[in-house]
Amino acid sequence: MAKENNTYDQAIQRIEQIVAELEQSEALSMEAYQTKVTEVKQLLTFCQQQLTDWEKKMDVVINPSQD
């Protein structure tokens, strides 16, 4: 899932899906595990940036005179 095509909600859903896969998998290769963890890290970074952007936009709305 390319992160530039994600919405915040899609990214969260994908993270939840990966976590469920990791919890259910008993015999995951180290390479597969690393791939999934790397994807989660990228998605979390994307989500954090989305939240930071949203917070900045809300600050402008809430405090318009403090530009």
Beta strands, then each sheet from edge to edge (+ up, - down):
end
